[in-house]
Amino acid sequence: MLTEVGKVSIAIMKESARYVKIVEWSDTDQCFVGSCPGLLYGGCHGNDEKEVFAR
C-alpha cells in the first residue's frame, strides 16, 4: 500500500508481513500445515498450499 505524506510516497508494510510464514505438507494429517513462529497461536491447515499461506 502506498500513502502520500506531503510530496513523498511511502510504502506501508502490512502487519502480517513482519512475520515468517511456514507452510509444510503433513503426511500424518494429509494436508498443508501453516505456522508462524513469531506468534503464539498453533497455526492453520488446509488442502490448498496458497490458501494456508494466505491465512
Secondary structure per residue as TSV (DSSP state, phi and psi in degrees):
chain	resnum	aa	ss	phi	psi
A	1	M	-	360.0	137.1
A	2	L	E	-110.6	140.9
A	3	T	E	-132.1	151.7
A	4	E	E	-106.8	130.8
A	5	V	E	-119.7	107.7
A	6	G	T	64.6	-119.9
A	7	K	T	-108.9	10.9
A	8	V	E	-107.0	130.0
A	9	S	E	-91.1	132.6
A	10	I	E	-121.9	129.4
A	11	A	E	-82.8	130.3
A	12	I	-	-109.1	123.5
A	13	M	-	-80.3	137.1
A	14	K	-	-63.5	147.1
A	15	E	G	-56.9	-38.6
A	16	S	G	-67.4	-21.1
A	17	A	G	-73.2	-9.3
A	18	R	G	-78.3	-11.9
A	19	Y	S	-113.9	146.7
A	20	V	-	-74.0	133.2
A	21	K	-	-113.3	129.0
A	22	I	E	-118.7	127.4
A	23	V	E	-124.3	122.5
A	24	E	E	-131.8	150.1
A	25	W	E	-80.5	133.8
A	26	S	E	-108.4	113.6
A	27	D	T	-64.2	-35.8
A	28	T	T	-63.8	-47.2
A	29	D	T	-90.5	-12.5
A	30	Q	T	55.5	44.2
A	31	C	E	-159.4	171.2
A	32	F	E	-82.6	137.4
A	33	V	E	-119.4	125.4
A	34	G	E	-108.7	144.4
A	35	S	E	-143.9	162.2
A	36	C	-	-137.0	95.6
A	37	P	T	-54.9	-25.5
A	38	G	T	-78.3	-7.6
A	39	L	S	-114.6	159.6
A	40	L	S	-91.0	-16.0
A	41	Y	S	-72.4	167.2
A	42	G	-	-70.7	-36.9
A	43	G	-	129.5	-162.2
A	44	C	E	-146.0	170.6
A	45	H	E	-149.7	163.1
A	46	G	E	176.5	173.6
A	47	N	S	-85.6	-14.8
A	48	D	-	-113.9	120.5
A	49	E	H	-58.7	-43.9
A	50	K	H	-65.6	-38.3
A	51	E	H	-63.9	-44.0
A	52	V	H	-64.0	-41.5
A	53	F	H	-63.2	-38.7
A	54	A	H	-66.3	-26.9
A	55	R	-	-71.8	360.0
